[in-house]
Amino acid sequence: MLYFSRWKTVLIWAVVLIGLILSLPNVFTQSQLDGLPDWLPKKQLALGLDLEGGSRIRLQVDREHLPDTDATVAVLTRRLNELGYANPHVVTERNGRVLIEVPGLYDSQLLKDILSLTGELSFRMVDPSVPVQEAIDGTPPEGDEVVYSFDDPPVAYLVKKEPLVTNKNFVDAQAGIDTATQQPVITFHLDSVGADRFSKATKAGIGQSFAIVLDNQVLSAPVIQEAIPGNTGQIAGNFDLSGASNLALVMRAGSLPAGVTVLEERTIGTDLGAASVSSGKIAALIGAALVILFMLLTYGLLGVIASIALVVNVVLIVAVLTLFGAPLTLAGVAGIVLTIGMAVDSNVLIYERIREDRRAGFSVIQAIDSGFARALATIVDANVTTLIAALVLFTLGSGPVHGFALTVTIGIVTTLFTTFTLTRLLVSVWVQRSKPKEVPGALLKLVPYDTKIGFMKLRGLTLGFSALSSIAAIVLFAIIGMNLGIDFKGGTMVEMQSSEGAIDLDDVYSRLDELNIGDVKIERFKSDDRALITVGSQGEGEDAEQTVGVKIRGEFQDEYNFPRVDVIGPSVSSELSQAGLLAVGLCLVLIFAYVWFRFEWHFALGAILATIHDVLLLLLMFIVFKMEFNLWSIAALLAIVGYSLNDTVVIYDRVRENLRKYGNRASLASILDASINQTLSRTILTSLATFLALIVLYLYGGDDVRSFALTIAVGIIVATYSSIFVAGPLLMLFGLKGRDVMDEQSPAPISDESRV
């Protein structure tokens, strides 16, 4: 295990070097990169909207026109290009959904106005032959229809269905101010076909009116004073300069082949994104520093090697994200920090095995070699269970959940690489050069080497407590339910920031009350000049939810900035709820299948029941303390599912090993006690290392990240408790016997001569 051929050594260092080169551009500014040699890569890590600022809009193409989705995306892309965004992120999703992300764009209302406007513009002759009211009361003449204006109250017009000019005839359109009237107008240019038809119609219709119709509403109906030759004209209507600019842009880009509805809006101000970048860097650096210090104090020189591998691990994660252009989100930063805490688990498992085998009489080289060999299966099992949770989250997740799952998935792969190649290589080099006579000691010893705690004597008490707690969680969930965030119940969340001192919450509340937007919650947020407004779902469809955001911004835009705006419609919230439940359920099923494949049914069922117990206790915490349950909570729950299974699998792996070793020569209770005591040091050290990273996340992360870190921190306590006091006793409850596991000899010490 400690021997490396020359080509393997070269390959390992090549991977590390490539990772360093790919991640290196991220430490330079763009101007500094321009001065570097051309042969060096200059691609930097892409930032997600929550770190860079920008807007995310999710649209739904009309169900009746789903085949037109591709053509609709093309028009939407042209409109974004007209706004000045040459490379917008436009993704077609299932069932006619379109996700649009525009980094840096702060005015999401402008984005929604332009993208959601169908833009069907036409000139139609007004039919004066029948009074419009008569057409409304009866039946309009054949070839005519009644169309209403944008005015309040609207004005009805009887117009011809056959248009004179449509979107296809507009070559260009620009907004401006009419010098005579000082009113906003749109100057348009027609193609030859449109110019000819318009010229003939105005020549024949002098004294009559023609209607300018946008999306089946009349903008204006000017009277034709004289024939209008040529291909140029102007549109004046019920709009301001901003509205005229938006309409001109839509005219240039073309109308949508199918109507769209805004389902979801998430907007992060650039200042808020920059603050998140700063806090994310601080959290990652301090978290890594604390974990490294912990490893140095706990394992001495071996801790130095583990720390080098940890730094390389983070470098490789950044390199992979940079190489594939995957955006790093705030949830991704949380995933990296959590990976920092959990990545040491593999090293802890190996190092604790080394110490254990050394105390058992193995030589230093034998102990190191067997430590890596015997920990291999446990590390793979533990990481696969976490990987399953991450992949399920990546597949079914959305928004922050997706970013978290991505970095955790990459982190698991890089952790396995650094553990079984780089760490082992560095240890091999140290052994060959130093010829150590003893395993390096430690300045910090948290757990005695030879504990003999009788955990199984407490099984009646612990199983009873866990059963009652789980039942209480189920009952309270059925009676009280969860405090669901807008991710799962729909609604609007607006963060407001005053430009002039503290916010008067009473004034804000009274003004919101006048808007008649339903259930409103207002709370001070972070500082006196900020407030968070949460409005419950309107229960009247997608447009009703979007109207709330428009009303709030319209009421307060002169006095306040809006660093963050989230609007979730009922369709998206319903799907997120279903996806969250499916993710948790599917994760448990897949992990159960994997553990059953790798172990006997007793272990698989015990591991799943212990994990379900952990999930129920976390839900109990959310219910009792009325914590908001959102997408971050789902990510935290599945992270704990992976962590809990990781912890349980480590203990179960040792139980199976001891059952094979002792068979029926010892009672199951004594074997379980011995197994838990033998892995107790690893359990506590891994939990503490992860805790250190989570403390930093809690202190320096935003509000969502803080809740996420708190949930995982509590989850680690619960998972540690269940892996010791629940998972073990369940094996006794299931009647596990030595004959239930495969008969396999325990590994014998390997001679020193074959190692280096």
C-alpha positions in Angstrom: 0.0 0.0 0.0 2.9 2.4 0.6 4.8 1.6 -2.6 4.3 3.9 -5.5 5.8 3.3 -9.0 7.4 6.2 -10.7 4.5 6.7 -13.2 1.9 6.7 -10.4 4.0 9.4 -8.6 4.3 11.5 -11.7 0.6 11.2 -12.4 -0.4 12.2 -8.9 1.8 15.3 -8.9 0.6 16.1 -12.5 -3.1 16.2 -11.3 -2.1 18.4 -8.4 -0.1 20.7 -10.7 -2.9 21.0 -13.2 -5.3 21.8 -10.4 -3.0 24.6 -9.2 -2.6 26.0 -12.7 -6.4 26.0 -13.4 -7.3 27.6 -10.0 -4.4 30.1 -10.1 -6.2 32.8 -12.2 -8.7 33.2 -9.4 -6.1 35.0 -7.1 -5.5 37.7 -9.8 -7.5 40.6 -10.9 -8.4 40.8 -14.6 -5.8 43.5 -15.3 -3.1 41.3 -13.7 -4.2 38.3 -15.8 -3.8 40.4 -19.0 -0.1 40.8 -18.1 0.5 37.0 -17.7 2.0 34.9 -20.5 -0.6 33.8 -23.1 0.1 30.1 -22.5 -1.2 30.3 -19.0 -5.0 29.7 -18.5 -6.9 32.9 -17.6 -10.4 31.6 -17.1 -11.7 32.6 -13.7 -14.3 31.0 -11.5 -17.9 32.0 -12.5 -20.0 33.4 -9.7 -23.6 32.7 -9.1 -26.2 35.4 -9.0 -26.2 35.4 -5.2 -22.5 36.3 -5.2 -22.4 38.5 -8.3 -25.8 40.1 -8.1 -28.5 39.8 -10.8 -31.9 38.5 -11.6 -33.3 35.0 -12.2 -36.7 34.8 -13.9 -38.5 31.6 -14.6 -41.2 31.7 -17.3 -43.9 29.3 -18.4 -44.8 29.2 -22.1 -48.6 28.8 -22.7 -49.5 25.2 -22.4 -51.4 25.3 -25.7 -48.3 26.5 -27.6 -45.5 24.2 -26.1 -44.1 23.4 -29.6 -43.4 27.1 -30.0 -41.0 27.1 -27.0 -37.8 27.0 -29.0 -38.9 30.0 -31.2 -40.0 31.8 -28.0 -36.6 31.3 -26.5 -35.0 32.9 -29.6 -37.1 36.0 -29.3 -36.4 36.3 -25.6 -32.7 36.0 -26.3 -32.9 38.8 -28.9 -34.7 41.0 -26.4 -32.0 40.4 -23.8 -29.4 41.2 -26.5 -31.2 44.5 -27.2 -30.9 45.2 -23.5 -27.2 45.0 -23.8 -26.6 41.5 -22.5 -24.7 39.6 -25.2 -24.4 36.3 -23.3 -27.5 35.9 -21.2 -28.0 32.5 -19.5 -31.2 31.1 -21.1 -32.1 27.5 -20.4 -35.1 25.6 -21.7 -36.6 23.3 -19.0 -39.2 20.6 -19.1 -42.9 21.3 -19.9 -42.3 24.7 -21.6 -40.3 26.3 -18.7 -37.6 28.8 -19.5 -35.0 29.9 -16.9 -33.3 33.2 -17.5 -30.4 34.5 -15.5 -28.9 38.0 -16.1 -25.9 38.8 -13.9 -25.6 42.3 -12.7 -29.1 43.4 -13.7 -30.7 44.9 -10.7 -33.9 46.1 -12.1 -35.8 42.8 -12.3 -39.1 44.6 -13.0 -37.6 46.0 -16.2 -36.6 42.4 -17.1 -40.0 41.1 -16.4 -41.8 43.9 -18.3 -39.7 43.2 -21.4 -39.7 39.5 -21.3 -43.3 38.8 -20.4 -44.7 41.2 -23.0 -46.0 39.2 -25.9 -45.5 42.3 -28.2 -48.1 41.6 -30.8 -48.3 45.1 -32.4 -50.6 45.9 -35.3 -52.3 48.9 -37.0 -56.0 48.3 -37.6 -58.6 50.5 -39.1 -61.5 51.6 -36.8 -64.9 50.7 -38.2 -67.2 53.7 -37.8 -70.2 52.1 -39.5 -71.7 50.7 -36.3 -71.7 52.4 -32.9 -69.3 50.6 -30.6 -71.9 50.2 -27.8 -74.2 48.5 -30.3 -71.5 46.1 -31.2 -70.9 45.4 -27.6 -74.5 44.8 -26.8 -75.1 42.7 -29.9 -72.8 41.1 -32.4 -70.0 43.0 -34.1 -70.1 43.0 -37.9 -68.3 40.2 -39.7 -64.6 40.9 -39.8 -64.7 43.3 -36.8 -64.0 42.9 -33.1 -64.3 45.1 -30.0 -60.9 45.9 -28.4 -60.4 48.0 -25.3 -57.7 50.6 -24.6 -55.1 50.7 -21.8 -56.9 53.6 -20.2 -58.6 53.5 -16.8 -61.5 53.1 -17.3 -60.8 51.4 -20.6 -62.3 52.8 -23.8 -63.9 50.4 -26.4 -63.1 50.5 -30.1 -64.7 48.6 -33.0 -61.7 47.6 -35.2 -61.1 45.5 -38.2 -59.6 42.0 -37.5 -57.4 42.2 -40.6 -54.3 44.4 -39.7 -52.7 46.9 -42.0 -49.3 46.4 -40.5 -47.9 43.8 -38.0 -44.6 43.1 -36.2 -43.2 41.4 -39.3 -43.3 44.7 -41.1 -41.3 46.7 -38.6 -37.6 47.1 -39.6 -36.6 49.4 -36.7 -38.1 51.3 -33.8 -36.6 53.9 -31.5 -38.1 55.8 -28.5 -37.8 59.6 -28.2 -39.6 62.9 -27.4 -41.9 64.7 -29.8 -40.5 68.2 -30.0 -44.0 69.7 -30.7 -45.9 68.0 -27.9 -43.0 67.0 -25.5 -44.7 63.6 -25.2 -42.9 60.2 -25.6 -43.2 58.7 -29.0 -41.8 55.8 -30.9 -40.4 56.4 -34.4 -40.7 53.3 -36.5 -39.5 52.1 -39.9 -41.5 49.7 -42.1 -40.4 47.3 -44.8 -41.6 47.9 -48.4 -44.7 45.7 -48.0 -45.8 47.4 -44.8 -45.0 50.9 -46.2 -47.1 50.2 -49.3 -50.1 48.9 -47.4 -50.0 51.7 -44.8 -49.7 54.3 -47.4 -52.7 53.1 -49.4 -54.8 52.7 -46.3 -54.1 56.2 -45.0 -54.8 57.7 -48.5 -58.1 55.9 -48.7 -59.1 56.6 -45.1 -58.5 60.3 -44.6 -60.8 61.5 -41.8 -61.1 58.1 -40.3 -59.2 56.6 -37.3 -56.8 53.7 -37.1 -56.0 51.9 -33.9 -52.5 51.0 -32.7 -53.1 47.7 -30.9 -50.6 46.1 -28.6 -51.4 42.6 -27.2 -55.1 43.1 -28.0 -55.3 46.5 -26.2 -55.4 49.9 -28.0 -52.5 52.2 -27.3 -54.0 55.1 -29.3 -56.4 55.7 -32.2 -55.3 58.8 -34.1 -57.3 60.3 -36.9 -55.8 60.2 -40.4 -55.4 63.8 -41.5 -53.6 63.0 -44.7 -52.0 60.2 -46.6 -48.8 59.0 -44.9 -46.3 58.0 -47.6 -42.9 56.5 -47.1 -41.8 53.9 -44.6 -41.5 56.0 -41.4 -44.0 57.0 -38.8 -44.6 57.7 -35.1 -46.6 56.1 -32.4 -47.9 58.1 -29.4 -49.9 56.5 -26.7 -50.5 56.0 -23.0 -46.9 55.4 -22.0 -43.9 57.3 -20.5 -40.4 57.4 -21.9 -39.4 54.2 -20.1 -42.5 52.4 -21.5 -41.8 53.8 -25.0 -38.2 52.5 -24.8 -39.4 49.1 -23.7 -42.0 48.9 -26.4 -39.5 50.0 -29.1 -37.1 47.3 -27.9 -39.9 44.7 -28.2 -40.8 45.9 -31.7 -37.1 45.5 -32.8 -36.8 42.0 -31.2 -40.2 40.8 -32.5 -43.3 39.4 -30.8 -43.3 36.1 -28.9 -44.8 33.2 -30.8 -46.5 32.1 -27.5 -47.5 34.0 -24.5 -45.5 33.5 -21.3 -46.2 33.8 -17.6 -43.7 34.7 -14.9 -43.6 31.9 -12.3 -40.6 32.9 -10.2 -38.4 35.9 -9.6 -35.2 36.1 -7.5 -33.2 39.2 -7.5 -30.0 40.0 -5.6 -28.4 43.5 -5.6 -24.8 43.8 -6.6 -23.8 45.2 -3.2 -25.4 42.3 -1.4 -23.6 39.9 -3.7 -20.3 41.6 -3.1 -20.9 41.3 0.7 -21.7 37.6 0.3 -18.4 37.1 -1.6 -16.5 38.8 1.2 -18.2 36.8 3.9 -17.8 33.6 1.9 -14.0 34.1 1.6 -13.7 34.8 5.3 -15.8 31.7 6.2 -13.7 29.5 3.9 -10.3 30.8 5.1 -11.1 30.8 8.8 -12.8 27.4 8.6 -9.9 25.9 6.8 -7.4 27.5 9.3 -9.3 26.1 12.3 -9.6 22.6 10.9 -5.9 22.6 10.0 -5.0 23.8 13.5 -7.2 21.1 14.9 -5.5 18.4 12.8 -2.0 19.6 13.8 -2.8 19.5 17.5 -4.5 16.1 17.2 -2.1 14.2 14.9 1.2 16.1 14.8 3.2 15.4 11.7 0.4 13.3 10.3 -1.8 16.3 10.8 0.6 18.3 8.6 0.2 15.8 5.8 -3.6 15.8 6.2 -3.5 19.6 6.1 -1.5 19.7 2.9 -4.0 17.2 1.4 -6.9 19.4 2.6 -5.5 22.5 0.9 -5.0 20.6 -2.3 -8.6 19.3 -2.0 -10.0 22.8 -2.0 -7.7 23.8 -4.9 -9.0 20.9 -6.9 -12.6 21.8 -6.2 -12.0 25.3 -7.4 -10.1 24.0 -10.4 -13.0 21.7 -11.4 -15.6 24.5 -11.0 -13.3 26.8 -13.1 -12.6 24.3 -15.8 -16.3 23.5 -16.5 -17.6 27.0 -15.9 -19.9 25.9 -13.1 -21.0 29.0 -11.2 -20.0 29.1 -7.5 -23.0 30.2 -5.4 -23.3 31.1 -1.7 -24.6 27.6 -1.1 -21.6 26.3 -3.0 -19.3 28.1 -0.6 -21.3 26.5 2.2 -20.7 23.1 0.5 -16.9 23.8 0.3 -16.7 24.8 4.0 -18.7 21.7 5.0 -16.4 19.6 2.8 -13.4 21.1 4.6 -14.9 19.9 7.9 -15.9 16.4 6.6 -12.9 15.8 4.4 -10.7 15.2 7.5 -12.9 12.2 8.4 -11.1 10.0 5.9 -7.8 11.0 7.4 -9.1 10.5 10.9 -10.3 7.0 10.0 -6.9 6.1 8.7 -4.9 7.7 11.4 -7.0 6.2 14.2 -6.5 2.8 12.5 -2.8 3.4 12.4 -2.7 4.2 16.1 -4.9 1.3 17.0 -2.8 -1.2 15.1 0.4 0.3 16.6 -1.0 -0.3 20.1 -1.9 -3.8 19.0 1.8 -4.6 18.5 2.2 -3.8 14.8 5.5 -2.1 13.8 5.2 1.5 12.6 5.4 0.5 8.9 2.9 -2.3 9.4 0.5 -0.1 11.3 0.6 2.6 8.6 0.2 0.1 5.8 -2.7 -1.7 7.5 -4.3 1.6 8.6 -4.7 2.6 4.9 -5.7 -0.9 3.8 -8.3 -1.6 6.6 -9.8 1.9 6.4 -10.4 1.7 2.6 -13.7 -0.1 2.6 -15.1 2.0 5.4 -14.1 5.2 3.8 -15.6 4.2 0.4 -18.9 3.1 2.1 -19.1 6.3 4.1 -18.5 8.5 1.2 -20.8 6.7 -1.2 -23.7 7.2 1.2 -22.9 10.9 1.3 -22.5 10.9 -2.5 -25.9 9.4 -3.0 -27.5 12.2 -1.0 -25.6 14.8 -2.9 -26.5 13.3 -6.3 -30.2 13.1 -5.4 -30.0 16.7 -4.3 -28.3 17.7 -7.5 -30.8 15.9 -9.7 -34.0 17.1 -7.9 -32.7 20.3 -6.4 -33.1 23.9 -7.5 -31.5 27.2 -6.8 -29.2 27.1 -3.7 -29.8 23.4 -3.2 -28.3 22.7 -6.6 -25.2 24.7 -5.9 -24.6 23.0 -2.6 -25.0 19.6 -4.0 -22.6 20.3 -6.9 -19.7 21.4 -4.7 -20.3 18.5 -2.2 -20.3 16.0 -5.1 -17.1 17.4 -6.5 -15.7 17.5 -2.9 -16.4 13.8 -2.3 -14.5 12.9 -5.5 -11.5 15.1 -4.7 -11.5 13.9 -1.1 -11.2 10.3 -2.2 -8.4 11.3 -4.6 -6.4 13.2 -2.0 -6.9 10.6 0.7 -5.8 7.5 -1.2 -3.2 9.0 -3.5 -1.7 12.2 -2.3 -2.0 11.6 1.5 -0.7 8.0 1.1 2.1 9.3 -1.2 3.2 11.9 1.3 3.2 9.4 4.1 5.2 7.0 2.0 7.8 9.6 1.3 8.0 10.4 5.0 8.4 6.8 5.9 11.1 6.1 3.4 13.1 9.2 4.3 12.7 9.3 8.1 12.5 5.6 8.9 10.3 6.5 11.9 10.5 4.3 15.1 7.1 5.6 16.4 3.8 7.0 15.1 3.9 10.8 15.6 2.3 11.9 18.9 -0.1 14.7 19.5 -0.4 17.8 21.6 -4.1 17.4 22.1 -5.7 14.1 23.3 -9.5 14.4 23.5 -10.5 10.7 23.9 -8.6 8.0 25.9 -7.3 5.2 23.7 -8.9 2.4 25.7 -12.4 3.4 26.7 -14.7 0.7 28.0 -18.1 2.4 28.2 -21.0 0.1 28.5 -23.3 1.7 25.9 -25.6 -1.3 25.6 -26.6 -1.1 29.3 -28.4 2.1 28.4 -30.2 0.8 25.4 -33.6 0.6 27.0 -33.4 4.2 28.1 -32.0 5.5 24.8 -34.3 3.6 22.5 -37.3 4.6 24.7 -36.3 8.3 24.5 -35.7 8.1 20.7 -39.0 6.4 20.1 -41.0 8.9 22.2 -39.1 11.8 20.5 -39.9 10.4 17.0 -43.6 9.9 17.9 -43.7 13.5 19.2 -42.3 14.8 16.0 -44.8 12.9 13.9 -47.8 14.1 16.1 -46.7 17.7 16.2 -46.1 17.6 12.4 -49.6 16.4 11.9 -51.1 18.9 14.4 -49.0 22.1 14.0 -47.1 21.5 10.8 -44.0 23.3 9.5 -43.3 27.0 9.3 -42.9 26.9 5.5 -41.0 29.6 3.7 -42.1 31.1 0.4 -40.1 28.4 -1.4 -42.7 25.9 -0.4 -45.9 27.9 0.1 -45.5 30.7 -2.4 -45.4 34.4 -1.8 -43.2 37.4 -1.9 -40.1 38.4 0.1 -38.7 41.9 -0.2 -35.6 43.3 1.6 -35.8 47.0 1.9 -33.0 49.4 2.7 -33.5 53.0 3.7 -31.3 55.7 2.2 -31.9 58.0 5.1 -31.5 56.5 8.5 -33.6 53.9 10.4 -36.8 52.5 8.9 -40.1 53.4 10.5 -41.7 50.0 10.6 -45.1 51.4 11.7 -45.2 53.7 8.7 -44.2 50.8 6.4 -46.9 48.6 7.8 -49.6 51.2 7.5 -48.7 51.8 3.8 -48.6 48.1 3.1 -52.0 47.7 4.7 -53.4 50.2 2.2 -52.1 48.1 -0.7 -54.5 45.3 0.2 -52.1 42.5 -0.5 -53.2 40.1 2.3 -51.1 38.6 5.1 -48.0 40.8 5.6 -45.1 40.2 8.0 -42.5 43.0 8.6 -39.3 42.6 10.7 -36.2 44.6 11.2 -33.4 42.9 9.3 -29.6 43.0 10.1 -29.7 46.7 11.0 -32.0 49.6 11.7 -32.0 50.8 8.1 -33.1 47.4 6.7 -36.4 45.6 6.9 -37.7 42.3 5.5 -41.2 42.1 4.2 -42.8 38.7 3.7 -46.2 38.5 2.0 -48.2 35.2 2.0 -49.4 33.6 -1.2 -52.3 35.4 -2.8 -53.9 32.1 -3.8 -55.1 33.6 -7.2 -52.5 32.3 -9.7 -49.2 33.4 -11.0 -50.0 37.0 -12.0 -51.4 37.8 -8.6 -48.1 36.9 -6.9 -46.2 39.1 -9.4 -48.6 42.0 -8.7 -47.5 42.1 -5.0 -43.9 42.8 -5.9 -44.9 45.5 -8.3 -47.1 47.2 -5.8 -44.5 47.1 -3.0 -41.8 48.5 -5.3 -44.2 51.1 -6.7 -45.1 52.3 -3.2 -41.6 52.5 -1.7 -39.2 53.0 -4.6 -38.7 56.7 -4.0 -37.4 56.2 -0.5 -35.9 52.7 -0.4 -33.6 50.4 -2.2 -34.4 46.7 -2.7 -31.3 44.6 -2.3 -33.3 41.4 -2.6 -36.6 40.5 -4.1 -38.0 36.9 -4.2 -41.4 36.1 -5.8 -42.5 32.5 -5.9 -45.7 31.6 -7.7 -47.9 28.6 -6.7 -46.7 26.4 -9.5 -43.0 26.6 -8.5 -43.7 26.4 -4.8 -45.8 23.3 -5.3 -43.1 21.6 -7.4 -40.4 22.6 -4.9 -42.4 21.0 -2.1 -42.9 17.8 -4.1 -39.3 17.7 -5.2 -38.1 18.2 -1.6 -40.2 15.3 -0.3 -39.1 13.1 -3.2 -35.5 14.0 -2.6 -35.6 12.9 1.0 -37.6 9.8 0.3 -35.5 8.7 -2.7 -32.3 9.4 -0.8 -33.3 7.1 2.0 -34.4 4.3 -0.4 -31.2 4.4 -2.5 -29.0 4.5 0.6 -31.0 1.6 2.1 -30.4 -0.4 -1.1 -26.7 0.4 -1.1 -26.2 -0.5 2.6 -28.2 -3.7 2.1 -26.0 -4.6 -0.9 -22.8 -4.0 1.2 -24.0 -5.3 4.5 -26.6 -7.7 5.9 -30.3 -6.7 6.2 -29.9 -6.1 9.9 -27.3 -3.4 9.3 -29.3 -1.9 6.4 -32.6 -1.6 8.3 -30.8 -0.4 11.4 -29.0 2.3 9.5 -32.1 3.6 7.8 -34.2 3.6 11.0 -31.4 5.5 12.8 -31.3 8.0 9.9 -35.1 8.4 9.9 -34.9 9.0 13.6 -32.4 11.8 12.9 -34.6 13.4 10.3 -37.6 13.3 12.6 -35.7 14.9 15.5 -34.5 17.7 13.2 -38.1 18.3 12.0 -39.1 18.4 15.7 -36.6 21.2 16.2 -38.1 23.2 13.3 -41.6 22.7 14.7 -40.9 23.5 18.3 -38.8 26.6 17.6 -40.9 27.7 14.6 -37.8 27.9 12.3 -38.5 28.6 8.7 -38.3 25.6 6.5 -37.0 26.4 3.0 -34.7 25.1 0.3 -31.7 25.5 2.6 -33.4 23.3 5.1 -33.8 20.5 2.6 -30.1 20.8 1.7 -29.2 20.6 5.4 -31.5 17.6 6.0 -30.0 15.6 3.1 -26.5 16.7 4.3 -27.3 15.2 7.7 -28.7 12.1 6.1 -25.4 11.5 4.4 -23.4 12.4 7.6 -25.6 10.2 9.8 -25.2 7.2 7.4 -21.5 7.9 7.3 -21.2 7.8 11.0 -23.4 4.7 11.4 -21.6 2.8 8.6 -18.2 3.4 10.3 -19.5 1.8 13.5 -21.4 -1.0 11.6 -18.3 -1.8 9.6 -16.3 -2.3 12.9 -19.2 -4.4 14.3 -19.1 -6.7 11.3 -15.3 -7.0 11.6 -15.5 -7.9 15.2 -18.3 -10.4 14.6 -16.1 -12.1 12.1 -13.2 -12.1 14.5 -15.0 -13.3 17.6 -18.1 -15.1 16.2 -20.0 -16.6 19.1 -17.2 -16.4 21.5 -18.5 -13.1 22.8 -22.0 -11.7 23.4 -23.5 -9.3 20.8 -23.7 -6.6 23.6 -20.0 -6.8 24.3 -19.1 -6.8 20.6 -21.3 -3.7 20.1 -19.7 -2.0 23.1 -16.2 -2.8 21.9 -17.0 -1.6 18.4 -18.4 1.7 19.5 -15.5 2.3 21.9 -13.0 1.4 19.2 -14.5 4.0 16.9 -15.3 6.6 19.6 -12.2 8.7 19.0 -12.9 8.9 15.3 -16.5 9.8 15.9 -15.7 12.6 18.3 -12.8 14.0 16.3 -14.7 14.1 13.0 -17.7 15.8 14.7 -15.5 18.4 16.3 -13.6 19.1 13.0 -16.9 19.6 11.2 -18.2 21.7 14.1 -15.3 24.1 13.7 -16.2 24.7 10.1 -19.9 25.1 10.9 -19.2 27.7 13.6 -17.4 29.8 11.0 -20.4 29.4 8.6 -22.8 30.4 11.3 -20.8 33.5 12.3 -19.9 34.8 8.8 -22.7 33.4 6.6 -25.9 35.3 5.7 -29.2 34.5 7.3 -30.0 31.6 5.1 -26.5 30.1 5.5 -26.7 30.7 9.3 -29.9 28.7 9.5 -28.3 26.0 7.3 -25.2 25.8 9.6 -27.3 25.7 12.7 -29.4 22.9 11.3 -26.4 20.8 10.4 -24.7 21.5 13.7 -27.7 20.2 15.6 -27.9 17.4 13.1 -24.3 16.3 13.8 -25.2 16.1 17.6 -28.3 14.0 16.8 -26.4 11.8 14.3 -23.6 11.2 16.7 -26.1 10.3 19.4 -28.1 8.0 17.1 -25.0 6.2 15.7 -24.0 5.3 19.2 -27.2 4.9 21.2 -29.8 4.0 18.5 -28.0 2.2 15.6 -26.2 -0.3 17.9 -29.1 -1.3 20.1 -31.3 -1.8 17.0 -28.9 -4.6 16.0 -29.7 -6.3 19.3 -33.4 -5.8 18.7 -33.1 -7.5 15.3 -31.3 -10.5 16.8 -28.1 -10.2 14.9 -25.8 -13.2 15.3 -22.2 -13.9 14.4 -23.4 -16.5 11.7 -25.3 -13.7 10.0 -22.1 -12.2 8.6 -19.7 -13.9 6.2 -16.9 -15.9 7.7 -13.8 -14.0 7.0 -10.4 -13.9 8.8 -9.2 -10.7 10.2 -6.2 -9.3 8.4 -2.8 -10.3 9.7 0.1 -8.0 10.1 2.2 -7.6 6.9 5.9 -7.8 7.0 7.9 -4.6 6.9 10.1 -5.8 4.0 7.1 -5.8 1.5 6.1 -2.2 2.3 8.8 0.2 1.1 
